[in-house]
């Protein structure tokens, strides 16, 4: 996919946002052969979207909202969404908006690391009043639009453009696809085609397309169990496949599509065997760490992140800080992936080459788009040293300053 680089008015300051910067210098040296780059506003929308990683939602009802955001940023969270929709009861709406505005103004005025901050309003008519109440310059990066459909998209997109004019900056939009017209099979293709056209006409505004898996399941009265991934729920998996097919293509019509939320974070009575293999943890002397992951349902999350990637999705919506490390650990590019991508991109005339790891064939034309996405991930999340596994990254992120190898 080819995208146009955004100007320097996107709310990002070069050199101030970088994944894994909360780890020590020594740990970074042990883990990475190529460290993550500073997120740059000159990056394409595709690369910026890949750099979002785990996007953490926080209810706007929190009275200590600014402090919570600063604390999560110090823990390695790069992107957050202040939620005014599902996380807020009807009678709390006005107070939640006040908290959101106060927090953004506090963050813009006070000390703290820069990050990618979004607001998810209930409806498009909240966007202009929120922008008007914010101080300029603002810490706001853009808006997440829930229940985004062809019927309400024009009003929402126009409102974000006007909010940007009020604040004197470019604001990104991340639409959430979860409405009945996208979910129901008889209307899905027509609706997604309409959305593809609408989003394509506003390409300069669209950072990424998000999937509302909870609402998608809700249309069928389903709540997936923590022993299952979203891909085990066939009706939801079909919706995801349709969204990727229409909107996630690796050409000038496509966008980055992000992974849906994982809802669970506490231990429970298990019906099935844990999904995490023992061997990688034994090899890294991290058997107890594996037990901790399993007890917190992290094995299911790790499995779903892997399936997200296999199905063309990048990053993930998360609702608990403990999930961030898992998403980011599996977003880093392995030494093997990186060298495969380099080999593929070096071949301009096509053909087939054996991997430098001597364990697979790299087809230079079919694998080229994959290699370009690997380079986006490498810029945002770095390239691990040979022999470093996701277990090393997870344990380092769980205990900053230490590596289990």
MILUM-463621 format. One line per 5 residues: number of its first residue (from 0); their letters; for each residue y, z, x of C-alpha. Coordinates in nm, 3 decimals. Layout:
BEGIN
NUM> a> Y:Z:X; ...
This chain:
BEGIN
0> xxxxx> 0.000:0.000:0.000; 0.343:-0.092:0.128; 0.633:0.136:0.039; 0.995:0.150:0.135; 1.116:0.437:0.351
5> xxxxx> 1.361:0.667:0.175; 1.711:0.737:0.308; 1.805:1.073:0.455; 1.930:1.215:0.123; 1.588:1.325:-0.002
10> xxxxx> 1.640:1.695:0.056; 1.420:1.702:0.367; 1.562:1.792:0.704; 1.382:1.632:1.002; 1.199:1.876:1.225
15> xxxxx> 1.200:2.168:0.980; 0.876:2.116:0.784; 0.543:2.097:0.965; 0.188:2.182:0.863; 0.013:2.467:1.048
20> xxxxx> 0.337:2.581:1.214; 0.249:2.941:1.119; -0.040:2.932:1.370; 0.014:3.038:1.731; 0.074:2.787:2.008
25> xxxxx> -0.259:2.882:2.166; -0.449:2.826:1.840; -0.287:2.489:1.787; -0.382:2.386:2.140; -0.744:2.484:2.075
30> xxxxx> -0.763:2.303:1.743; -0.567:1.980:1.783; -0.569:1.689:2.022; -0.273:1.550:1.824; -0.062:1.807:1.647
35> xxxxx> 0.090:1.754:1.301; 0.428:1.585:1.314; 0.743:1.723:1.154; 0.774:1.581:0.803; 1.047:1.319:0.821
40> xxxxx> 1.260:1.191:0.529; 1.231:0.842:0.682; 0.857:0.842:0.612; 0.734:0.613:0.336; 0.670:0.765:-0.006
45> xxxxx> 0.298:0.722:0.061; 0.306:0.931:0.377; 0.530:1.195:0.222; 0.293:1.219:-0.074; -0.008:1.262:0.154
50> xxxxx> 0.186:1.533:0.341; 0.218:1.743:0.023; -0.131:1.880:0.081; -0.196:2.177:-0.146; 0.083:2.198:-0.403
55> xxxxx> 0.101:2.557:-0.523; 0.224:2.632:-0.876; 0.416:2.955:-0.940; 0.536:3.078:-1.282; 0.913:3.078:-1.319
60> xxxxx> 0.885:3.415:-1.494; 0.845:3.594:-1.160; 1.154:3.814:-1.111; 1.104:3.798:-0.733; 1.062:3.420:-0.734
65> xxxxx> 1.270:3.341:-0.424; 1.090:3.608:-0.221; 0.751:3.479:-0.335; 0.841:3.125:-0.232; 0.964:3.239:0.111
70> xxxxx> 0.649:3.444:0.164; 0.418:3.157:0.071; 0.613:2.926:0.300; 0.562:3.167:0.589; 0.189:3.163:0.510
75> xxxxx> 0.168:2.785:0.551; 0.246:2.649:0.204; 0.450:2.329:0.234; 0.493:2.223:-0.130; 0.540:2.435:-0.443
80> xxxxx> 0.613:2.379:-0.810; 0.818:2.625:-1.014; 0.646:2.605:-1.351; 0.845:2.621:-1.674; 0.572:2.472:-1.889
85> xxxxx> 0.218:2.606:-1.937; 0.277:2.923:-1.734; 0.568:3.034:-1.955; 0.540:3.174:-2.308; 0.778:3.035:-2.571
90> xxxxx> 0.985:3.353:-2.590; 1.023:3.358:-2.208; 1.161:3.006:-2.172; 1.532:3.087:-2.136; 1.468:3.371:-1.892
95> xxxxx> 1.231:3.150:-1.688; 1.497:2.882:-1.651; 1.744:3.146:-1.531; 1.491:3.271:-1.275; 1.422:2.917:-1.151
100> xxxxx> 1.790:2.835:-1.106; 1.864:3.169:-0.939; 1.570:3.129:-0.701; 1.670:2.776:-0.597; 2.029:2.884:-0.540
105> xxxxx> 1.908:3.184:-0.339; 1.683:2.963:-0.127; 1.963:2.712:-0.064; 2.205:2.984:0.044; 1.980:3.224:0.231
110> xxxxx> 1.758:3.209:0.537; 1.411:3.061:0.528; 1.210:2.758:0.625; 1.263:2.431:0.440; 0.986:2.310:0.210
115> xxxxx> 0.915:2.065:-0.072; 1.015:2.239:-0.396; 0.977:2.096:-0.745; 1.043:2.216:-1.099; 0.806:2.139:-1.385
120> xxxxx> 1.019:2.149:-1.703; 0.876:2.161:-2.053; 1.066:1.851:-2.156; 1.310:1.596:-2.017; 1.606:1.755:-2.198
125> xxxxx> 1.584:2.056:-1.962; 1.638:1.845:-1.649; 2.016:1.782:-1.666; 2.107:2.143:-1.760; 1.897:2.273:-1.471
130> xxxxx> 2.062:2.033:-1.227; 2.407:2.125:-1.355; 2.334:2.496:-1.298; 2.221:2.445:-0.938; 2.444:2.481:-0.637
135> xxxxx> 2.484:2.181:-0.410; 2.333:2.139:-0.159; 2.014:2.249:-0.330; 1.663:2.335:-0.218; 1.522:2.120:-0.500
140> xxxxx> 1.312:1.818:-0.397; 1.234:1.682:-0.742; 1.067:1.727:-1.079; 0.707:1.731:-1.198; 0.692:1.576:-1.546
145> xxxxx> 0.407:1.709:-1.763; 0.233:1.503:-2.032; 0.391:1.190:-1.890; 0.334:0.887:-2.116; 0.482:0.549:-2.192
150> xxxxx> 0.666:0.701:-2.491; 0.855:0.970:-2.296; 0.863:0.819:-1.945; 1.194:0.627:-1.974; 1.385:0.938:-2.088
155> xxxxx> 1.230:1.155:-1.817; 1.294:0.906:-1.538; 1.652:0.849:-1.653; 1.713:1.225:-1.667; 1.596:1.269:-1.307
160> xxxxx> 1.822:0.984:-1.191; 2.119:1.148:-1.362; 2.024:1.488:-1.222; 2.030:1.333:-0.875; 2.377:1.199:-0.943
165> xxxxx> 2.490:1.548:-1.051; 2.353:1.701:-0.730; 2.448:1.410:-0.505; 2.096:1.361:-0.368; 1.776:1.167:-0.422
170> xxxxx> 1.523:1.354:-0.639; 1.155:1.267:-0.647; 0.942:1.246:-0.960; 0.575:1.342:-0.985; 0.437:1.248:-1.330
175> xxxxx> 0.135:1.439:-1.461; -0.113:1.224:-1.653; -0.289:1.434:-1.917; -0.188:1.301:-2.259; -0.428:1.184:-2.529
180> xxxxx> -0.333:0.818:-2.484; -0.455:0.833:-2.122; -0.761:1.043:-2.205; -0.898:0.859:-2.508; -1.103:0.558:-2.414
185> xxxxx> -0.970:0.322:-2.684; -0.607:0.359:-2.563; -0.657:0.433:-2.192; -0.633:0.089:-2.033; -0.333:-0.018:-2.241
190> xxxxx> -0.150:0.308:-2.168; -0.226:0.300:-1.796; -0.113:-0.062:-1.773; 0.214:0.035:-1.941; 0.257:0.329:-1.706
195> xxxxx> 0.184:0.111:-1.405; 0.467:-0.119:-1.509; 0.710:0.167:-1.577; 0.633:0.346:-1.250; 0.650:0.022:-1.055
200> xxxxx> 1.001:-0.039:-1.190; 1.103:0.308:-1.065; 0.911:0.301:-0.737; 1.200:0.454:-0.541; 1.170:0.769:-0.755
205> xxxxx> 0.793:0.818:-0.762; 0.644:1.039:-0.492; 0.290:1.081:-0.627; 0.092:1.072:-0.951; -0.073:1.400:-1.050
210> xxxxx> -0.373:1.455:-1.281; -0.378:1.729:-1.544; -0.751:1.803:-1.549; -0.719:2.120:-1.760; -0.541:1.933:-2.041
215> xxxxx> -0.782:1.641:-2.005; -1.076:1.874:-2.063; -0.885:2.047:-2.342; -0.886:1.727:-2.548; -1.263:1.772:-2.580
220> xxxxx> -1.275:2.151:-2.608; -1.424:2.173:-2.258; -1.360:2.424:-1.983; -1.560:2.340:-1.675; -1.761:2.619:-1.519
225> xxxxx> -1.688:2.732:-1.163; -2.039:2.619:-1.062; -1.934:2.260:-1.138; -1.672:2.022:-1.001; -1.447:1.812:-1.223
230> xxxxx> -1.667:1.515:-1.134; -1.960:1.681:-1.313; -1.760:1.665:-1.638; -1.820:1.302:-1.724; -1.537:1.246:-1.970
235> xxxxx> -1.287:1.391:-1.721; -1.437:1.194:-1.432; -1.400:0.874:-1.638; -1.029:0.947:-1.691; -0.979:1.007:-1.319
240> xxxxx> -1.157:0.681:-1.238; -0.931:0.495:-1.480; -0.615:0.647:-1.333; -0.719:0.560:-0.978; -0.819:0.209:-1.085
245> xxxxx> -0.479:0.136:-1.238; -0.245:0.345:-1.025; -0.421:0.422:-0.697; -0.471:0.072:-0.561; -0.409:0.003:-0.193
250> xxxxx> -0.150:-0.265:-0.252; 0.214:-0.288:-0.355; 0.128:-0.175:-0.709; -0.035:0.157:-0.618; 0.070:0.517:-0.563
255> xxxxx> -0.084:0.824:-0.405; -0.285:1.008:-0.672; -0.336:1.380:-0.611; -0.642:1.595:-0.683; -0.660:1.811:-0.997
260> xxxxx> -0.638:2.188:-1.005; -0.924:2.423:-0.917; -0.901:2.712:-1.164; -1.117:2.987:-1.010; -1.057:3.244:-0.738
265> xxxxx> -1.272:3.555:-0.806; -1.638:3.639:-0.765; -1.884:3.601:-1.054; -2.249:3.590:-1.150; -2.382:3.260:-1.013
270> xxxxx> -2.619:3.029:-1.198; -2.670:2.777:-0.915; -2.714:2.795:-0.539; -2.390:2.795:-0.333; -2.276:2.449:-0.226
275> xxxxx> -2.191:2.540:0.135; -2.455:2.466:0.398; -2.546:2.753:0.632; -2.569:2.550:0.955; -2.198:2.485:1.030
280> xxxxx> -2.124:2.855:0.989; -2.419:2.969:1.199; -2.310:2.734:1.478; -1.963:2.888:1.471; -2.080:3.249:1.441
285> xxxxx> -1.914:3.264:1.099; -2.196:3.361:0.863; -1.997:3.651:0.715; -1.699:3.420:0.664; -1.927:3.186:0.464
290> xxxxx> -2.030:3.479:0.246; -1.665:3.556:0.178; -1.598:3.194:0.079; -1.895:3.190:-0.156; -1.797:3.521:-0.317
295> xxxxx> -1.454:3.379:-0.402; -1.591:3.048:-0.542; -1.444:2.862:-0.246; -1.766:2.667:-0.195; -1.702:2.487:-0.524
300> xxxxx> -1.343:2.419:-0.423; -1.449:2.276:-0.086; -1.702:2.053:-0.260; -1.441:1.928:-0.508; -1.186:1.856:-0.232
305> xxxxx> -1.448:1.643:-0.058; -1.520:1.457:-0.382; -1.146:1.411:-0.443; -1.119:1.227:-0.113; -1.430:1.020:-0.187
310> xxxxx> -1.273:0.913:-0.517; -0.938:0.809:-0.370; -0.733:1.126:-0.428; -0.520:1.310:-0.171; -0.402:1.670:-0.171
315> xxxxx> -0.456:1.903:-0.465; -0.281:2.113:-0.725; -0.359:2.482:-0.664; -0.282:2.799:-0.858; -0.382:3.060:-0.597
320> xxxxx> -0.256:3.096:-0.238; -0.614:3.140:-0.111; -0.687:2.777:-0.198; -0.419:2.633:0.030; -0.612:2.681:0.355
325> xxxxx> -0.916:2.499:0.216; -0.712:2.195:0.114; -0.526:2.179:0.445; -0.835:2.237:0.660; -1.007:1.940:0.495
330> xxxxx> -0.690:1.728:0.519; -0.677:1.736:0.900; -0.818:1.420:1.057; -1.128:1.466:1.269; -1.153:1.325:1.618
335> xxxxx> -1.417:1.079:1.496; -1.214:0.960:1.195; -0.909:0.903:1.413; -1.088:0.694:1.671; -1.259:0.488:1.401
340> xxxxx> -0.917:0.423:1.245; -0.769:0.322:1.581; -1.056:0.081:1.642; -1.015:-0.075:1.297; -0.637:-0.116:1.323
345> xxxxx> -0.667:-0.266:1.671; -0.870:-0.559:1.537; -0.635:-0.814:1.384; -0.880:-1.100:1.327; -1.145:-0.913:1.130
350> xxxxx> -1.512:-0.886:1.210; -1.737:-0.587:1.269; -1.740:-0.340:1.558; -1.961:-0.047:1.640; -1.785:0.287:1.617
355> xxxxx> -1.693:0.442:1.950; -1.912:0.731:1.832; -2.202:0.481:1.818; -2.312:0.604:1.474; -2.168:0.350:1.227
360> xxxxx> -2.023:0.000:1.192; -1.650:-0.044:1.131; -1.566:-0.351:0.924; -1.212:-0.434:1.029; -1.081:-0.594:0.709
365> xxxxx> -1.249:-0.383:0.432; -1.180:-0.057:0.616; -0.818:-0.134:0.707; -0.660:0.041:0.407; -0.877:0.345:0.473
370> xxxxx> -0.759:0.346:0.835; -0.394:0.333:0.728; -0.444:0.639:0.506; -0.613:0.818:0.796; -0.299:0.755:1.003
375> xxxxx> -0.085:0.905:0.726; -0.305:1.216:0.727; -0.298:1.228:1.107; 0.082:1.231:1.105; 0.099:1.505:0.844
380> xxxxx> -0.203:1.722:0.935; -0.286:1.630:1.293; -0.609:1.524:1.466; -0.865:1.786:1.565; -1.023:1.802:1.908
385> xxxxx> -1.374:1.671:1.954; -1.621:1.934:1.836; -1.371:2.117:1.614; -1.503:2.146:1.258; -1.354:2.244:0.923
390> xxxxx> -1.505:2.589:0.981; -1.280:2.632:1.287; -0.975:2.529:1.087; -1.063:2.748:0.791; -1.120:3.057:1.001
395> xxxxx> -0.801:2.997:1.199; -0.602:2.961:0.877; -0.767:3.269:0.729; -0.687:3.468:1.044; -0.386:3.303:1.215
400> xxxxx> -0.411:3.321:1.591; -0.789:3.309:1.618; -1.050:3.035:1.644; -1.422:3.099:1.601; -1.548:2.844:1.851
